[in-house]
Amino acid sequence: TFSTTRQVAKLNYQIDARHLVSFGITNENSTNLQDDNSALFINDYDAIRYIGNYQYLKRQNKNILFPINFLFNLSTGFGNRTTQESKNEQYNLELETFKIFNLNQRNSIYGRITAHYLDSNDYLENELPRFGGINSIRGFEENSLIANLYAVLNTEYRYKLSNSIYAHSVIDAAYFENQITEQKEKLFGFGFGFGLLTQAGLFRFNYTSAKTENQPFRLSDSKIHVSLTALF
């Protein structure tokens, strides 16, 4: 096990209501909490990265359930990761984008892509991005997957039952690479869910079965994902 803290300092420049550009610096520190050396790829490190971000956001103001119609958010960074033994130059790239295609007042199709890439001469397990769960590929436990490269596609067919509740399908796919374990794999998730707008925020429930490329679906492996997104 390990503990990681991150400090971020950013300067935001709002071009207009839709465009936002940011520049900044992150300082990340991770400490191995185990007394022995059984975890070969977990090590103490400090990392400093210079980051840049561009965001484009298009709203649909008359829709309280889905107030954002389109998002494109791209971040990149470069810097150094330092351990007691070495100093490595690193580069990372992150992408999040989604779009809602409105078929009519009740029916819509939602598509979302998230991706993360970390380039380094070598890798530590405690610095690798983690994914999986309701905000990533559904059907897998929250942040249970580790990779230096991953891309996730989420799709939903949505049906609005009212202005505050909707039902949807779940069809997800992902690809990831982990250089430490020399693993390359495709993942899939299928299921259904619903969303309910409450006074506290948007409550979401998903029931999803997942599989890997070479593993069949098993209902016994299905996962229930629950989240509440607070609105301010």
N, C-alpha and C positions, 0 to 999 in steps of 0.2 A: 504494500500500500504506500501511497505517497500523498503529499499535500502540495498544492500549486496555488500561488497567488499571482494576480495580474493587476498592474496599475496602468491606466491609459490616460494620456493627455492629448486632447484633440482640439483643433480649430475648425469650426464649421463656417462655410460660406453658402448662404441661401441665395442661389441665382434668381429663382422665382418660386412660385407656389409648388412647382413640380420638380425642380432640379436642386440637388444639394451636393456640394463637394466638401470633403473633409480631408485634413492632413493632421498627422500626429505621430506620437511615439508611444510604444508599449514597453514595459519592463516586467518580465515574467521570471518568477523564482519558484523552483520546485525542489522539494526535499524528500528523500527516501526515508520512510518511517520505520523500516524494518532494520533490526539489529544485525541480521546476518546478511550474507551476500547471495542468497538463494535466487533473488530476482536479478538475473544477469543484465537485463536491458532497462533497469530502473536505476537512475543515478541522479545525484544532486546537480542542478544546473542553474545558470542565470542566462537570460536571453533578452536582448534589446533589439527591437525592430522599429523601423521607420515605415509608417503606413500611409496609404492613400485610399480614398473611398469616393465612389460616385453613386448617387441614388436618383432614380427617376420614379415618381409616384403619381398615378392618376386615380382620382377618387370618383365614386358614384354616390353623390351626397344624398340622394333620395332613398338609398337602400341602407337601413340601419343594421341589417344582418351582415351584409358584405359591403362595408363602406369604401373599400379599396378595390378597384377593378384591375389595375395593372401595377406591378412593382418590378423594378430592375435595380439590383443592388450588387455592385462589384467592388471588392476590396483587394488590395495587394500590399505586400510588405517585404522588406529585406532587412537583414541585420546579421547578428552573430549570436551563437549559443556557446557558452563557455562552461566547461566542467573542470575538475581538477587535472584531468589528463590532456584535454585538447580544447581547441577553439575552432568552431565550424561556421563558415558562411552559410546562410540559409535564405530561401525565398519561399513565399507562400502566396496563394491565390484563393479567394473565396468568392462564390457566386450564389445569389438567391434571386430567383425571378418567378413570378406567377402571373397568370392571366385568367380572368373569368369571361367566358363566352356566353352571353345572355341569349338564350333561344326565344324566350318570351318572359312574361312577368313571373312565372313560377319555375320554369325549367332553365338550368344553366349547366355548363361544363367548366370544371376547374382543373387547371394544369399548373404544376409547380416543379421547378428544377432547383436543386441545391447541389453544390459541389465544393470540394476543398482539396487543395494540393499543397503538399509541403515537400520542397526539394532540399536535400542535404546530403553531405558525403556519407554520413551514417545517422542512425536514428535511435532515439530512446523511447521506450514504451510510454513513459509519463509525459512526453511532449506531443504524441500523436493525437490528431483529432479523433473524437469519439462521436458515433452517431447511432441511430436506431431509436424507435419509440414513436409517440404520436406526432412529434414535430419533424420526423425523418421518415424512415421506412417502417411502416406499421406491421405488427406481427412479431417484432423482435423487442426484447427488453430495452428499456431506456438506457441509451449510451453504452450498450453492451458490445458494440462493434468498434474495432480500432483499425485505423488505416492511415497511411500517408497520402493516399489518393482515394477519393470516393466521389460518386455522382449518384443522385437519387432523383427519380421521377415519381411524383405523386399525381394521381388523377382521381377525380370524383365526378359522378353525375349527381347533381343536386336538385331536389324538389322542395320548394317552399310550401309548407303546410299552412303557414301564416306569416305575418311580419316578424315573428319572434321564434319560430321553430322551423327546422328543415331536416330532411332525411337525405342520406347520400350513400353511394357505393364507394368502395375502396379498391383501387387497382394500383399497386405500387411496384416499382422495379428499381434495382440498384446494381452498381458494379463497384468493387473496391479492390485495392491492392495494399498489401502490408509487406514491406521489404524485410522487416525483422523475421517474420515467419515464412517468407517467400510464398505468400498466399495471394491468389487471384480468384475472385469468385463473383458470381451473379446471384442476386437475391430477388425474391418476389413475395408480394403480400396481396391477399384478396380478402374482402370482407364488406362490412356495412357499418353505418353509424348514424348519429343524429347530432344536431346542435341546437341548443336552447339559450336564447338571450334572456338573462335574468338581471335583477337590479345590481348584482355583484359583478356581472360580466358575462362572457360567452362560455357556457358549459358545453363541453364536447365529450361524446361517448363513442368509442370505436370497438368493434369486435372483429378481429382479423386473424386469419391463418397465414403462416409464412412458410416458405420453402427455400432451400438453396438450389443451385443448378442441378445437382445430382441427387437430391433428396425429394421424395414424394410428399404431398400434403398429408398431414395428420391432424385431425380435429383436436386430438389431445394436446397438441402444441399451440392451440389458439391462445391469443392474448386479448385481454380487455384493457383498453387505454382510456383514461379519464383525465380531463384537464379543465381548468377554469382560467380564462384569460380576463383579467380585470381591465375595465375601461376607465380612463381618466379624462 
